[in-house]
Amino acid sequence: GVPRDPPQYSRVQALGPLLRLVADRGHAGVLLAVAREGDPRAQGGDLAWHDAFAGTARTAGLACHGTYVVTRAGIRRVRPHLTVAA
C-alpha cells in the first residue's frame, strides 16, 4: 500500500512510529528492505527511502544497517559504502 514515489516527509512519517517501536523494544539496529519489480540497482526512489530511513533511525537512537532493494533479479544495497551509527 505504499505509493511508488511518495514525498519525503511521507516516508519519514511512515517510518518514525515503526522505528520508535523497534527502539522501545530494546533493539539496537535496523535495516530496510524495499521490494519492487525490475533491476535491483538503486533508483531515485530507493535513495530517497534510504535517506529517510537513515535519518529516522538515527532520531530513534538506532544504528542503520543499510537499505536494500529486493527484486526477483537479486538483492542490492542502496548505498554500499555508507554506514550510519546511532
Beta strands, then each sheet from edge to edge (+ up, - down):
strand 1: 29-35
strand 2: 63-71
strand 3: 74-77
sheet 1: 1+ 2+ 3-
end
